Amino acid sequence: MTHALSAALAATAPTMSSLEIAERTGKEHKNVMRDIRAMLAHLGDTGLSFERSYTDSTGRSLPCFNLPKRECIILVTGYSIPMRAAVVDRWAELEAQVAGPALPNFANPAEAARAGLGGTLRG
């Protein structure tokens, strides 16, 4: 995937902030920021399309990154297994929110009944 395409997808697709990555992995935000900058440098990316800011509890505007899935996964592959698992689990939640509820398996009578079709079936 090209950088331009990745940046375009980042504008519409779910992202995970460096703050959330720090929270999920138990790392300090400043260290996650350092890791992201190093990763982007290795990828030949300036990171400008991912840079954002947030307002901290004292009212200061501080930098952060909002990473799409690809860059987030690349980042955390260098972290420990529990840290990677926490981020991967969060991506599953984010993707489920975008996808919405899954359709029931209508071949399964129990699922069909839960979908509201059970009352119309006569046996």
Backbone as CSV, one residue per row, in Angstrom:
resi,resn,N_x,N_y,N_z,CA_x,CA_y,CA_z,C_x,C_y,C_z
1,MET,0.849,-1.168,0.000,0.000,0.000,0.000,0.894,1.231,0.000
2,THR,0.583,2.202,-0.852,1.381,3.414,-0.910,1.067,4.302,0.269
3,HIS,2.000,5.212,0.536,1.792,6.141,1.650,0.549,6.986,1.417
4,ALA,0.345,7.464,0.176,-0.818,8.302,-0.119,-2.113,7.541,0.133
5,LEU,-2.150,6.275,-0.275,-3.353,5.470,-0.055,-3.553,5.225,1.430
6,SER,-2.476,4.926,2.127,-2.562,4.704,3.563,-3.074,5.962,4.265
7,ALA,-2.597,7.130,3.844,-3.039,8.382,4.442,-4.510,8.653,4.127
8,ALA,-4.931,8.337,2.906,-6.334,8.543,2.531,-7.240,7.635,3.341
9,LEU,-6.837,6.390,3.536,-7.635,5.467,4.330,-7.697,5.911,5.785
10,ALA,-6.611,6.500,6.260,-6.569,6.951,7.651,-7.623,8.017,7.917
11,ALA,-7.992,8.768,6.875,-8.980,9.826,7.047,-10.388,9.259,7.235
12,THR,-10.647,8.049,6.723,-11.988,7.484,6.793,-12.066,6.209,7.631
13,ALA,-10.983,5.524,7.785,-10.963,4.256,8.512,-10.709,4.507,9.995
14,PRO,-11.003,3.513,10.828,-10.701,3.671,12.256,-9.201,3.871,12.480
15,THR,-8.883,4.608,13.494,-7.489,4.801,13.890,-7.387,4.582,15.395
16,MET,-6.166,4.424,15.845,-5.903,4.304,17.270,-4.860,5.364,17.609
17,SER,-5.133,6.143,18.633,-4.210,7.212,19.004,-3.021,6.651,19.775
18,SER,-1.947,7.397,19.735,-0.777,7.025,20.519,-1.114,7.010,22.006
19,LEU,-2.059,7.841,22.419,-2.493,7.832,23.824,-3.153,6.506,24.180
20,GLU,-4.011,6.008,23.277,-4.672,4.743,23.546,-3.680,3.587,23.489
21,ILE,-2.735,3.648,22.569,-1.699,2.606,22.492,-0.924,2.578,23.805
22,ALA,-0.569,3.748,24.309,0.159,3.815,25.585,-0.673,3.226,26.720
23,GLU,-1.950,3.564,26.738,-2.832,3.050,27.791,-2.965,1.532,27.711
24,ARG,-3.161,1.008,26.518,-3.370,-0.438,26.347,-2.106,-1.243,26.621
25,THR,-0.950,-0.647,26.321,0.305,-1.391,26.487,0.986,-1.130,27.821
26,GLY,0.530,-0.117,28.546,1.173,0.221,29.809,2.483,0.970,29.637
27,LYS,2.732,1.465,28.430,3.947,2.243,28.175,3.655,3.719,28.393
28,GLU,4.676,4.495,28.694,4.509,5.942,28.806,4.279,6.517,27.414
29,HIS,3.400,7.517,27.329,3.071,8.105,26.032,4.313,8.636,25.323
30,LYS,5.217,9.265,26.062,6.425,9.805,25.424,7.242,8.692,24.764
31,ASN,7.232,7.482,25.357,7.972,6.371,24.764,7.252,5.809,23.542
32,VAL,5.927,5.794,23.568,5.172,5.370,22.389,5.419,6.358,21.254
33,MET,5.428,7.651,21.560,5.710,8.671,20.541,7.099,8.458,19.942
34,ARG,8.076,8.175,20.782,9.430,7.910,20.308,9.441,6.700,19.380
35,ASP,8.740,5.635,19.793,8.685,4.421,18.985,8.013,4.676,17.640
36,ILE,6.952,5.465,17.646,6.253,5.779,16.387,7.163,6.569,15.470
37,ARG,7.842,7.562,16.003,8.752,8.365,15.169,9.855,7.494,14.571
38,ALA,10.406,6.594,15.373,11.459,5.703,14.876,10.904,4.772,13.793
39,MET,9.717,4.222,14.028,9.099,3.334,13.048,8.865,4.068,11.738
40,LEU,8.282,5.271,11.822,7.991,6.028,10.607,9.270,6.381,9.860
41,ALA,10.333,6.700,10.584,11.620,6.995,9.936,12.125,5.769,9.177
42,HIS,11.999,4.597,9.774,12.424,3.361,9.101,11.567,3.070,7.878
43,LEU,10.309,3.487,7.924,9.399,3.274,6.791,9.534,4.371,5.740
44,GLY,10.374,5.374,6.011,10.542,6.481,5.076,9.335,7.406,5.036
45,ASP,8.642,7.516,6.153,7.417,8.308,6.247,7.662,9.459,7.212
46,THR,7.226,10.652,6.847,7.391,11.800,7.736,6.407,11.752,8.894
47,GLY,5.314,11.036,8.721,4.315,10.948,9.777,3.361,12.114,9.818
48,LEU,3.515,13.073,8.912,2.668,14.264,8.936,1.190,13.928,8.813
49,SER,0.857,12.911,8.034,-0.557,12.585,7.859,-1.163,11.944,9.105
50,PHE,-0.325,11.500,10.033,-0.817,10.847,11.245,-0.732,11.747,12.475
51,GLU,-0.044,12.894,12.345,0.148,13.769,13.498,-1.135,14.482,13.868
52,ARG,-1.387,14.529,15.153,-2.536,15.227,15.710,-2.074,15.899,16.997
53,SER,-3.004,16.494,17.695,-2.692,17.039,19.012,-3.894,16.786,19.916
54,TYR,-3.640,16.864,21.179,-4.698,16.716,22.176,-4.447,17.744,23.266
55,THR,-5.460,18.036,24.033,-5.341,18.976,25.143,-5.270,18.184,26.433
56,ASP,-4.198,18.394,27.175,-4.047,17.651,28.429,-4.863,18.300,29.538
57,SER,-4.776,17.741,30.734,-5.604,18.196,31.854,-5.265,19.613,32.311
58,THR,-4.092,20.121,31.911,-3.718,21.487,32.290,-4.026,22.492,31.180
59,GLY,-4.605,22.002,30.065,-4.966,22.897,28.964,-3.895,23.046,27.900
60,ARG,-2.773,22.342,28.071,-1.709,22.424,27.063,-2.069,21.582,25.850
61,SER,-1.698,22.041,24.675,-1.858,21.274,23.441,-0.567,20.489,23.213
62,LEU,-0.702,19.175,23.187,0.465,18.301,23.061,0.314,17.396,21.832
63,PRO,1.442,16.960,21.257,1.366,16.116,20.066,0.972,14.676,20.386
64,CYS,0.325,14.072,19.426,0.041,12.643,19.466,-0.066,12.172,18.018
65,PHE,-0.221,10.890,17.831,-0.404,10.319,16.499,-1.709,9.529,16.499
66,ASN,-2.399,9.520,15.376,-3.531,8.635,15.143,-3.120,7.689,14.035
67,LEU,-2.891,6.432,14.390,-2.381,5.461,13.427,-3.488,4.567,12.884
68,PRO,-3.472,4.324,11.564,-4.361,3.303,11.015,-3.828,1.919,11.404
69,LYS,-4.603,0.912,11.110,-4.271,-0.437,11.552,-2.879,-0.880,11.121
70,ARG,-2.537,-0.680,9.855,-1.238,-1.152,9.348,-0.090,-0.620,10.197
71,GLU,-0.036,0.679,10.384,1.059,1.280,11.128,1.011,0.895,12.604
72,CYS,-0.182,0.760,13.135,-0.326,0.350,14.533,0.228,-1.059,14.746
73,ILE,-0.129,-1.962,13.846,0.355,-3.349,13.965,1.864,-3.405,13.778
74,ILE,2.397,-2.642,12.822,3.851,-2.603,12.630,4.522,-2.126,13.921
75,LEU,3.957,-1.093,14.527,4.523,-0.555,15.766,4.568,-1.603,16.864
76,VAL,3.451,-2.251,17.127,3.393,-3.127,18.295,4.030,-4.491,18.081
77,THR,4.423,-4.826,16.858,5.114,-6.106,16.676,6.452,-6.116,17.402
78,GLY,6.952,-4.944,17.757,8.181,-4.877,18.534,7.941,-4.924,20.031
79,TYR,6.691,-4.949,20.460,6.352,-4.951,21.871,6.158,-6.388,22.354
80,SER,5.938,-6.543,23.636,5.754,-7.865,24.220,4.434,-8.489,23.762
81,ILE,4.313,-9.780,23.933,3.100,-10.498,23.528,1.862,-9.956,24.224
82,PRO,1.849,-9.732,25.541,0.646,-9.167,26.160,0.294,-7.776,25.617
83,MET,1.302,-6.960,25.335,1.050,-5.639,24.769,0.445,-5.762,23.375
84,ARG,1.004,-6.637,22.558,0.458,-6.854,21.204,-0.971,-7.346,21.289
85,ALA,-1.233,-8.280,22.200,-2.577,-8.841,22.333,-3.591,-7.757,22.705
86,ALA,-3.230,-6.865,23.602,-4.146,-5.796,24.010,-4.502,-4.902,22.827
87,VAL,-3.528,-4.589,21.990,-3.780,-3.731,20.833,-4.563,-4.481,19.761
88,VAL,-4.223,-5.730,19.516,-4.960,-6.525,18.524,-6.417,-6.693,18.955
89,ASP,-6.656,-6.930,20.238,-8.030,-7.049,20.738,-8.800,-5.749,20.537
90,ARG,-8.141,-4.628,20.745,-8.805,-3.335,20.541,-9.134,-3.134,19.069
91,TRP,-8.243,-3.557,18.164,-8.539,-3.432,16.732,-9.760,-4.265,16.369
92,ALA,-9.909,-5.426,16.964,-11.099,-6.243,16.706,-12.351,-5.489,17.141
93,GLU,-12.297,-4.795,18.283,-13.432,-3.991,18.746,-13.734,-2.855,17.787
94,LEU,-12.697,-2.145,17.336,-12.881,-1.033,16.407,-13.503,-1.498,15.097
95,GLU,-13.020,-2.610,14.588,-13.549,-3.125,13.320,-14.974,-3.627,13.472
96,ALA,-15.306,-4.177,14.619,-16.675,-4.628,14.856,-17.623,-3.435,14.916
97,GLN,-17.168,-2.323,15.457,-17.991,-1.112,15.507,-18.288,-0.604,14.102
98,VAL,-17.300,-0.650,13.227,-17.474,-0.180,11.855,-18.359,-1.136,11.075
99,ALA,-18.164,-2.439,11.276,-18.908,-3.451,10.519,-20.357,-3.526,10.960
100,GLY,-20.637,-3.193,12.196,-21.992,-3.330,12.709,-22.253,-4.770,13.093
101,PRO,-23.469,-5.056,13.520,-23.765,-6.425,13.951,-23.745,-7.398,12.774
102,ALA,-23.258,-8.593,13.030,-23.203,-9.630,11.998,-24.603,-10.182,11.757
103,LEU,-24.849,-10.595,10.539,-26.131,-11.227,10.230,-26.188,-12.594,10.885
104,PRO,-27.354,-12.998,11.368,-27.467,-14.327,11.971,-27.372,-15.405,10.902
105,ASN,-26.987,-16.593,11.332,-26.953,-17.760,10.451,-28.370,-18.326,10.401
106,PHE,-29.098,-18.022,9.332,-30.501,-18.434,9.242,-30.657,-19.935,9.040
107,ALA,-29.576,-20.643,8.739,-29.633,-22.102,8.631,-29.688,-22.736,10.024
108,ASN,-29.314,-21.969,11.037,-29.345,-22.437,12.416,-30.676,-22.002,13.026
109,PRO,-31.561,-22.952,13.393,-32.888,-22.592,13.916,-32.845,-21.670,15.133
110,ALA,-31.896,-21.876,16.012,-31.812,-21.041,17.212,-31.471,-19.598,16.841
111,GLU,-30.524,-19.410,15.932,-30.165,-18.058,15.513,-31.302,-17.415,14.741
112,ALA,-31.988,-18.195,13.905,-33.125,-17.665,13.148,-34.225,-17.207,14.106
113,ALA,-34.461,-17.976,15.172,-35.481,-17.613,16.156,-35.097,-16.322,16.869
114,ARG,-33.813,-16.195,17.239,-33.361,-14.975,17.902,-33.475,-13.770,16.974
115,ALA,-33.419,-14.010,15.665,-33.516,-12.918,14.701,-34.960,-12.472,14.501
116,GLY,-35.896,-13.148,15.143,-37.279,-12.752,15.053,-38.086,-13.550,14.048
117,LEU,-37.480,-14.560,13.469,-38.186,-15.374,12.488,-38.837,-16.600,13.116
118,GLY,-38.487,-16.870,14.365,-38.987,-18.090,15.012,-40.495,-18.140,15.113
119,GLY,-41.158,-16.988,15.292,-42.613,-16.970,15.431,-43.339,-17.242,14.131
120,THR,-42.662,-17.099,12.994,-43.332,-17.299,11.713,-43.162,-18.704,11.193
121,LEU,-42.315,-19.472,11.823,-42.079,-20.843,11.358,-43.064,-21.791,12.045
122,ARG,-43.688,-22.632,11.306,-44.623,-23.613,11.864,-44.016,-25.014,11.699
123,GLY,-44.152,-25.841,12.709,-43.538,-27.159,12.654,-44.465,-28.292,12.597
